[in-house]
Amino acid sequence: MTKSMIAFAIVASIIGGMLTATHGPTNAMLARPLNSPVNAAFVSFAIGTAVLLVLVLALRIKPDLQGAAALPWYAWMGGVYGVGFVCAAAFSAPRLGVATTITLMVCGQLLIGIILDHFGAFGIEPRPVNLGRVAGLALVVLGVLLVRRS
């Protein structure tokens, strides 16, 4: 992978994290008049689906339907994970605050990320658990405590 691709991935990840942080409070705002984080998530996904449809049509990238049909069932579960994330963020942000919600989510993401990396899950290159990764997770847990208690 080229250095420019790595730099782009880093920037994309930071922007994605920033967008993720806004998900909770905006969906929490939407959940109030809709009377439920689930209703807010439904609206959020409907709007997201419309935006994705525009992108698919604009980019004209044709999917490999045979390749997609050959995937295992769990490859299709991303939307389910998204529902869990959006509902959890919409529910938690007004109760815990955005910073605490996000730090807890990052903690959960890092924990499962270390596990998935270790086992090479979902076809990724295995990256064994090591002291540095465990220390990084411990620092994130410490960050959760500091953000929550401040």
N, C-alpha and C positions, 0 to 999 in steps of 0.2 A: 504494500500500500504506500502511495506517495505521501510526502510530507504535507502537500496541499490538501489531500483527501483527509488526512488525520486532523489537520487544522480545521477544515470544514466540519468534520464530525464533532470536534470539540465545541466549536461555535454553535452548531445545531443543537447539541446537547444542552448547552447553557440556555439558549433561547427556549428550547423545549421545557426545561426546568422552570423558567420564568413564566411560561404559559401555563404550566401545571399549577404553579402557585396561585394564579388568578382563577383557576377552575373552581376551587372551593368557595371563595367568597361570592363569585358571580352566580354560581348555581344555588348557593344558600339564599342569595337575594331573590332569585327566581322561585325558590321553593316556598317562600313565605306566602305570596298570593296564590300559588298553585297547591298549597296545603300539604306538600310532601316533597322530600328529596327525590323520591322515585319519579314523581311527575316532572320535576325539574330535569332530572336525568333524561327522561323521555324526550322532552323538548330539546335539550342540548344535543342528544344524539340525532334527532330529526334534522336540526339545523346543520349539524356536522355532516350528516349523510347528503344533504343538499349541496353543501360546499364540495364534498368529495366527488359528487356526480359532475359538477361543473369542471373540476380538475381533471377527472377521467376523460371527459369529452374534449376538453381543451388540449390535453397532452397527447391524446390519441395513441396511447400505449395499449397494445392488445395483449390480453393475458394469455398464458399458455393453459388452456382449459384441461388438456390431458394431464399436464403436470399437476395442476390444482386438484384434479379428481384423484390422483394417486397419493395425495397427502394423507397422513393419519388424522383421525378425528380431532385430536387435540390441537392440530394446527389451525382449526377453525374457531378456537375459543377466545381469541383476542377481544372480541366484542363483549364477551361475558366478563373478562377481566376489567375491561373499560367501565362496564356498568358498576362493578364493585367499587372501582376507584372513584367514579363520579358521585355515586350515592354516599360513599364514606366521606368524601371531601365536603359535599354539601351538608351532610349531617354534622360533621365534626367542627368545621371552621367557625360557625357561630357559637359553639359551646366551648371550644378550646382556644380559639384565636387562630388566625391564619398561620403565624410563625410556628406555633406548637403543632398544628395539624401537619404542616409541611415537613417539619423536622421528624415527626413520627413516621410520616410516609417515606421519607428518605431512609430512615432507619430500617423500615420494613423492606424497602427496595434493595438496600445494600445487603441485608441479611439473605434474602432470597437470591440476589445476584451472586453472592459468594457461593451459595449452594449450587446454583445452576452452572456457574463457571467451573466449580470443582468437578462436577460430574459430566461436563460437556453436554448438558441437556439441550434439546431442540436443535441438535446439529452444530452447535458452536464449538470452537476449539477449547478443549479443557484447560483450565488454569487452576492448579491445585490451591487449596487453602494453605496459607502460610502465615507466619507471625505478623507480617506487615498488614495483610488484609484483616486479620482479627483485631489488630491494634486500631486500624481505621474504623472498624465497626464499633469498637469500644469508645473511640473519640466521638463518633456520631451519637452513641447512647449518652455520653457525657453532654454533648451539645443539646440533646433533647431535654435533659435535666436542667441545664442552664437556661435554656429558652423558656421552659415551663415555669421555673421558679422565679424568674426575673420579673 
